Structure formats: C-alpha cells, structure tokens
C-alpha cells in the first residue's frame, strides 16, 4: 500500500473562482488562518450570528438538531442559512429534500434554498456515493470556500452543522470566522455524554462560548400502551450541564415524526409543527437565541 498522502479530488469547478475581496490567494489565506488563534477570527460579513452545532460522536442526531434549529428560527421570521460542514457525511441535502447543484453568479456560488433556509453542502457538489477522503488542509480549504465564496447575503443566523468529534473541521472553522456560540448535541447514555464533554472542553480552549447542551432521543412514548420508554436512558445531558455549569437547552423525545418528515425532506419544525419533537426543537431554538442575546449584552457591558 502506498504511503503517498491522499490529495483529494481536483478543486470543483463550481468552487474554483477566487474570492472577490482583495488580499492574498486562498492558499496564503489558509496558512494565515492556520496560525491565527480563534479569538482573533474576524466576524462574517453580513451575518449577525454564526452558530456551530457539534457533538462528541456520531449518531446522536446533530444534523437533525441543525436542521430544525435553522427551520425554527426561519419559522420565527429570521433570515437563516445552514452550512453543512460535515464533509464526511453530508445529510442536509436529504433532510431538506433538495438534490441539485447550485449556480454561479459572477465569481460567487448562489446557495440553494428550501423551506426558507439558504443551504450549502458538499453533498450538492459531489456524487451521492462519492467518499470524501481528504486531509486537514483540504478540509480547511473547502470550509473557507463555503464561508467566503458563497453569496449568503444578509443573515440573522448562519447555522453550521459540524462533523462529529474534535478535529480539523472544528479548528478550521473557528480560525476562519468568529463563531458566536456552539450548541452541543448528545443522547442520554454515558458514551455520548462523555463525548460531548470533550467537545465542550475543545470549544473552551478555542474561546468559543458554549450556548448549551441539547439532549436528543430522550424517551419514546409508545403509541400503543401510552408508556414512555427511556431506550437510551434519561437525563444524561441535563446532568452533565448541571455538573459543569453549562446551560441545558432542552430535550427532544424519540418519535416517528422526525424520521417521517426527514425521509420526505421536510424539517419536523415546519412539516409537523404540533408534534412533541417540533415543539421541543422550538424551545431549544428559543433558549439558544436567549443565550446568544445574553452573551452579546455581556460583551457590550465590557
């Protein structure tokens, strides 16, 4: 087996154009960003708040929370974009029911839009079954292009769905643009809670405020017997939040509405707003927005 590092595919034509803004070429930009501490990252032009949604491990419903966080804020009348930075497992195209390539306007890529949310994902640019076998520098380049070469316009919120773990994508994002806060997603069981704690410690080191913990898949209400079954346990995320003095944003029950709406490409918050899961997503969105507002007020006082 060759030891030659995987270089990844050639730059995608749709993402080739250089940014309109003046300054060094992209590779020099990446080198500069890689030396930058996240606390020195610049704000994103035109975007009021950048919110990362992250988790310590896969399979906890991070993309589901990202999707419904964006949809809930859209439903409340905000201008919202959703950047799918989960390079290795882009689920946002499926969850929004859109599978087409974005168009180019001049030197910028125009994000796709579904259900009122502006969207960008690597899933729009590569074949559905194509694996992204890319090393860190390539990941930073892709994230930089998504941030700087996409015509996001004026947004109240840009939600960024991160890959699980504490790797290159998280560090790259926080070096490239100021992240106003991170929502950490977990399920109740210990193996997921331990992972989210590592994610919280990572954001603390990067000086990115943790908005709080959202606990997904908490309790299944059996439609036949009316009993709630804690399939994945109960309250692990809530207990962790209390133990480390981090806000608990809320819990989402395990139900069929999320699966059914996700399969047909509609966020549960919009497709079935009266479902218990949708109401839970709405409360999490409200709690995260309130936390962002409190942090902004603190910064202004300082």
N, C-alpha and C positions, 0 to 999 in steps of 0.2 A: 504494500500500500504506500502510495506516495506521501511524503511529508510536506508537499507544497501547499501553502495556505490557500484555502478557498477564497477566490477573489469576488465571487458573486457574479451575477449577470452584468452585461454592459448597462450603462445608465439608460433607463427607459426613455424613449423619445419624448413622451409626454411630459417628462420631468427634466428634460435637458436644458431649457433656456436658462441663462444666467439671470439672477435677480435684477430688477430694475434699479434698485437702490445702488448708490455709488459705494466703492470700497474694494477690498481685496477679493480675489476669486474665491469660490466656495471652499477649496481645499485649505487655503490660508485662513478662511473664516473658521473652519473646523479646528485647525491647530490652535488658533487663538482661543476658541471656546473651551477646548480641552484643558487649557491652562487656567481657566477662569474659575474662581470659587462661585458656587451657585448664588451666594448672597450678592454678587456683583452682576448677575444676569440682568439684561435690560428688559423692561416691560414690552409686551407685544403690542405693536401699533394697532389702534382701532379696537382693541379687545379690553373690556373693562376688567374681567376676571378670568384667570386661567386656573382650572381645577383639574388635578390629576386624580384618577380613580385607580387604585392599586390594591394588590393583595400579596400575601406571602407565598401562596401556592396556587396552582391552577385548580379549576373545577369548583370554585366557590360562588360563581355567578357574578364575577366582576363586570363582564360585558353587559350582563342583564341590568346591573345597577347603573352602569354608564348610560345605557340606552334609555332607561326610564328616568334617570336624573335629568338628562337632556330633554326628554319629552315632557316631564313635569314642569320644568322651567318654561318650555315653549307654551304649554297649556296656560301658564300664568301670565303670558303676554310678553315674555322676554325674547330677545334675539339670541339664538343659540346655535353654536357649531359643535360638532363632535368629530374629533380627530382620532382615528383608530390607529394607535401606535403599537398595537400588539402585532408586531411584524411577523411573528411565527405562527400565530393563529388568529387571523382577522375574521371576526364574527359579525361585525357591524353591518356589512352588506346584507347578510341573511336576515338579521334582526330588523332591518328597515325595508326589506323586500325590494332591494334595488341592485341590479347586476349589469351595469353599463359603464362605459368608460367616460370620464369627464372630458370636456372640450377645452381647447386652449384659446385664450383671448389675448392676442399680442404675445407677451412673454410670461403670462401667468396662467395657471390652471384654475378653471372655474369649478368650485366644489359642486358636487351633486346635491340635490335637496329632496328630502322625503319627509312627509308629515310635519313640515315646517322647520325642520332641522337641516342645516348645512352639513354635508358629510364629506370626509376624505378618508380613504383607506387604501392600503397596499392591495387589498382584495379587489379593488376596482381596476388595478393595473397589471395584474399577473393572472395566469390561468388558474382556475379554481383548484386544480390538483397539483399546482407547482409549489414545491417546498422552498422556503427562504433560508438557504444555508449560507448565512452571512456572518462575518466577524464584526467586532465592535465598530471600527471606523466606517464601515458601510452603513451600519445601523444609524450612526450619528448623521451621516450624510442624508439618508432618507428622511429622518425626523427633521433635519434642518430644512430640506426642501418642502416638506409638508407645512412647516411653520412660515417660511419666508416666500415661497413661490406659489402659494395658493391664495386666490383672491377671496379671503374670508370676509372682507368688508368690515362694517361696524357691528360688533357683537357685545352683548351684555355678559355672556358666558361662553367660553370655549372649554368643553369637557374633553379630556384626553384619556382614552382607555389604554392603560399601560399593560405591557405583558406582565405575567406574574413574576415574583422574585425581586431581587435587589441587584440588578445587573447594569449593563451598558446603556440600555434604553432609558432607565430612570435617571442615571447620572447625566446622560447626554441632554435630555430634556431640560433638566434643572440648570445646566450650564448655558443652554442656548436662549432661554427665555425665563423671565421671572414667573414662578409658579405661586399663585396666591394661596393655595391650600391643597391638601391631599385628603381624599376620602378613602379610608381603609376598609376593605370588604373581607368578611370572614363568614364561615359557618360555625355552628356552636361547638363542634367537637375539638378536643385538645390539639390534634395535629394541625388543624387550620389556625387555631388561635395562636399557637406558638410561632407559626409562620408570619402572621400579621404583626406580632410583636417585633420581629426582626425588621419588617418593613417600616414600622414606626420609628425604630431606632435609626434606620437609614435616613429617613426624612429629617429627623432631628439633627443628624450630623450635617446634612445638606442645608440646614437652616430654613426648611420649608415647613410652614405651620401645618400640623395635622388637624383637620377640621373635626374629625371624629371617626368612630367605628360604626359601620352598618353591618348588622348580622342577618345573613340570608338563610333561607331554608329552615326557619325556626318553627317547628310544629306543623304537622299535617292534620288538617281537620277532615276526618273520614266522612264522606257524604252519606254513607250507608248507616253508620252507627252513631254519628254525631260526636264521637270521641276524638280528642286531639292526641296524636301520637308524636312524640319527640324522637323522630327517626335518627336525627343527627345530634341528639342531646338538646339542651336548652340553656341559654344564658351565658355561654362561654365568652362571647364578645362583650356582653354587658359587664361581666365580672372583670374582664381584662381592663375595660375602660375605667372602671371604678378604681382598680388597683394602681393604675399609673396616671390617674388624674387627666384622662383624655375624655372629651365629650362622647356620649353614646347617642348616635343619631337616630337609631330606631332599628326595628327588626321586621323582616319580611317573611310571612308564612310560606310554607311549601304547599303549592296548589297547582291545579291544572291550567289556570288562566295564563300564567307566564309561558308555559310550554305551548299551549294552543295559539296564543297570539304571536309568539316568536316564530312558530312554524309558518304562519301566514304573513310574516314580515311587518307586523304592526306592534309598536311598543304597547305593553299592557296598560300603561297610564292613559293612553289615548284610545285603544281599541276596546277596553273593558274598564272604564273609569270607576265603576261601582264595585269592582271586585276587591276583596280584602287586600290582595297584593298591590293593586293600584293605589289604594288609599295609603298603604304603608310607604310606597315609593314617594308619594306626595309629601308625606310627613318628613321623610328623610331629606327631600329637596328643601323644604322649609327650614329644617334645622341646620342644614349646611349653609344656606343663604344667611341665616341669622348669625351663624358663627363667623362667616366672612365679614358681615357688617360690623360685628364686634371687634374683629381684628383690625379692620380699617379705621374704626374710631380710636383704637389704642394707638395706632401709628400716627394719626393726626394730633393726638394729645402730646406725643413725644416730639 
